[in-house]
Amino acid sequence: MNISESASSFPNGWDSLWVENSVIAVVLIGNFTKLLYFAIALSAAIIIHSWIIHKFKFRILRICTEVAAWSTILQCALYLYCTDMEATDDYVGNSCSARLSAYLMNAVGTGLASTLIQMCDNYVIFHRYVVITGDKSLVHRVLVGIFVLVFLYATFWPFITFLPWLINMNTPFNTDLMNVYMYQYIFFPSYILYDVFYTSFVIHKLYQLMHNSVSDSNRKSSFRILVIKTILHNLISISAAAIYSFYLIYGYIIFDILLVVSLHFCLNWKFENLFFRRGSLVTRLPSINAHGAVAIHSQVGDAIRKVSSVA
């Protein structure tokens, strides 16, 4: 909030109660501003690289990556728009009014852009599980949707969107309720549980495929790379959630950067094609051994096509 604007001087309007009760947006200067420019440049580079390697093939992961990158650019641009470059104190570096800050940084920046980034990461984790394991249960999808809505989104999204119509989010109790109890005690453990649960099934399935590809060293190595990429993506996502939950000042932007990077480089960039161009998962045909292992190789071939549709 602009330092010249006190809580008692909010302009009258239909949304005055919401503006006054909204989380006060703090805009830092100095290193935080440099981080914003870095995030924009990195996201733009990822979008360009994504178009170079995919061109007009719009696969699920490519769409999620670019949505996350554009959302990062949007959120950082909004922070920069409200940054007072001439401020001498980090905590009064917001040049926007309280009303404009509430809309741009809370409703649009976090409520839309940051939420879209998290949704992309959550969706890719579950989508990867569905594609590789073949689980298409409707009941499972509904339960996952409920879990994500309650434990991942309801822990922060309502507090910056519609709850300010009902409660003042700037009281000490409500601030601790969101920043400590919701973020640190519910959001972060739930994020770990969600990531680890589905990643464990994916890794187990990939190890099965590695075992079935024991006679094909190139395929086995390619599946091993997919395991490494899956674990790395999982670790980065959990680290991003930890920073988001415990490092409140810089957490939003670092969260965005880590998730965009993990989506693009850990999954979208085909390392297995780089190292095994002649024997990649996408180009090699199933072989038939003397014992008639056609069914096993057919299953592996199906898995290859599924994996390539994601990555």
N, C-alpha and C positions, 0 to 999 in steps of 0.2 A: 504494500500500500504506500502511496505517496506520503512522505513525511509531513507535508503541509495539510493533509486531509485527516482530521481526527474522526473518531467514531461518531461524534455528535453532529458532524457536518455532511452526512451522506445526502446527496441530492434526493429530493422527493421523487417518487415514481412507484409504479405498480410492483417493481421488483426490489424496492428499498430494503425490505426485511431480508430477502435472500442475499443481497449484496452484503449487508451488515453482518449476517451470520455466516457467510462463506469463509473458508479457510483463507487467512491472509497470505497473499502470494509474496514471497521474498525473492528479489532478484539480486544476485550477487554480481560483482564486477571483478575484473582482474582475471584470475585463472579460470573462473567459471565461464567467462565470456569466450576465452580461448577454447575451452572444451566444447562450447556450442558451435563455434566455427569448424572445429575438427569433426564433430558429429555430422554436420551438414556436408562437408567435403567427402567424408567416408561414405555416407549414404548415397551421395550422388555417384561416386565411383562404383559402388556396388550395383546401382541401377544400370549404369552404362555397361558394366561387365556382364550383368545378367542378360541384357539385350544382345550383347556380342555372342554369348555362348548359346542362347536359346532362340534368338531371332523372333519368329512369330509362332513358336511352340509354347502355348500357355498351359503349362502343367501346374498342378496344385502347389508344389513347393516354390516354383518360380513366382506365382501370383502372391503367395504369402510373403516371400522375401521382399518383393517390390512394394507391397502394401506397407510392410514394416518400415522399409527405407523411406518411403514418401511420408509416412506418419512421423518418423524421426525428424525429417526436414521441417515438417509443419510445426512440431512442438518447439524445436530449437529456434525457428524463425519467430515464433510468438514471444519467446523469452527475449530474443534480441530486440524485437520491436519495442519492448517495454524496458529495455536496459538504458539507464542514464550513464552514458560514457564519461560524463564530467563529474559524477558523484565521487566524493572523497571517503565515504563510508559504505562498506559492502551492503549493509542492511537498509540503506536508504537509496539503493540503486535503481528503484522502480520508478520510472517516469510516467507510468500509466495511472489513471485514476483507479480508485477501489472498484468501481463498477466495471471498468474495462478489464482490469486484472482478473476479476472474478469470472468474466466470460471467456477471455482469451486463454488464461493459464489454467483455470480450474475446469470449466465446462468443456472447452475445446481442446486445450493442451493435454490435460490428464484424462478428463472424462471421455474424450474421443480418440485422440492420437495415441496416447500411451496405452489405453485399453485395447485399441486395435493391434498394437504391437504384441501385447501379451496374448491376445486371442490367436494371433497367427502362430506363436510359439506353442501354445496349448493344443491348437488344432493339428499342427504338424506332428507332434508327439503321438497323439491318438491315431491320426491318419496312417502314420508309419506302422503302428501296431496292427491296425486293421488290414492294411495291404499285405504285410509280411506274414501275419498269422492266419489271415482269412476269416477273422471273426466279424460276422455281419449281423450279429444279434441286435434287434431293435431295442429290446429291454436293456441291454448293456449300454447302448447309445443314450437312452433316456436317463439311466442312472449316472452316467458320466456327465451328462448335461446338468443334472441337478447338483452333483458334487462341485463342478466348476463354478456354477452360478452362486452357490451358497458359500463355499470356502475360499474361492479365488477372487470373484468379482464383488460379492456383497460385502467383503471386508474393506473395500475402499471406495468403490464407485458411488454408492448412495451418499456417502459423506461429503462428496464434492459436487453432487448434482442436485438432488431434490431434498435431502434431509435439512439443509440450511433453511428451508421454508418452515421447518418445525422446531429446530434447536440451534443454539448458537455454538458453532464449531470452534470458537476461539476461547472458550472457558478452559481452565486447566484440566478439569475432569474429561471433557470431550476431546481435548487435544491428546491426552494420554490414552483415551479409549481408542482412537484411530491409530495413533503412531506407535503405541506399545501393544495394547491388547489385540487389536485387529491385525496389524502388520506383523508383529514379532511373534505373537502367540498362536495366531490362526493361519494367516496368509502364508508365512514362510514354511512352517511344518507341512501344510497342505500341498504347497508347491513341490517340496521334496518328495512327499508320498506319491503324488501324481506322476512325477517324472520317473522316479525309481521303479514304481509298480509296472508301468507300461514298458519302460526300457528293459527291465529284466525279462519280460516275455519276448521282446524283440531279439535280445542277445541269445536267449535260449534257442529260439527258432533258427537264428543264423548259425549257431554252433551245430545244430542238427544238419543244416545244409552243408556246412563244412565237412562234417563226418560223411555225408553221402557223396561228397565230391573228392573223397580221398584219393581216387585214381587220377584226378585232374588237378595238378598243382596250381595252375593259373587260376582256376575257379576258387580253389580253397584260399589262395592268397587274396583274391578279390573280396570274398566274403569276410575274411579277417580284417581287411581295410574298412569294410562297412561296419564291423563291430567297433573298431577304434573310433570311427567317425560318430557312431551313435553314442558311445560313452563320452566322447569329448563334448558333443552337443549337450548331453545331459549335465555334465559338470559345469559348463558355461551357463546354462539356464539356471541352475541352482545358485551359482555364484551371483548371477544378476539379481535373482530374487532376494538373496542375502543383503546385497548392497542396497537394493530398493527398500528393504525393511529396516535396516540398521544404520544406514548412512543417508539420513533424510535430506541433507542440503544438496549434495551432488548425486544422490541416488537415482533420481528420475532419469537424468540424461545418461549416466553410466549404464543403467538398466536397458535403455533403448539401444545404446551402442553395442553392448554385449549380445543382446538377442538378435539384432540384425546381422552381426558378424557370424554368430553361430549358425543362423539359418542359411546364410549364403556359403560360407567357406566349409562348414562341417558337413553339409548335405548337398547343397546345390552344385558345388564344384566337384566334378567327377575325378577324384584322385585315382580310382581304379582304372579309368581309361588312360590316365597319364602314365601310369606305371606298367600297365598291361594292355597296350594298344592292340596287339595281335590276339591276345587271349582274354579280352575284357568280358565282363558279364553280359554285355549287350551284343557282341559280335560272334562269340563262339557258339557253335551248334552242339547239341547233346551228342555224345558218343555212345556206342553200344558195345558192351564187352561180351566176352565169350559165354558168360553165365546168364545172359539175357536180362541184364539190369536196365531194361528199357523204362520200366515204371519209375525207378528211382531217378534216372536222368530226366525223365519227363517232368517229375515233380520239381527237380532243380531248375529245369528250363522255365517252368511256370513261375517259380520264385524269381528268376532272373528278370522276366518280363514285368512282374509286379514291382520289383525294386527299381527297375529302370523307369517305370512310370512315375515313381515318386521323386527320384533323384535326377 
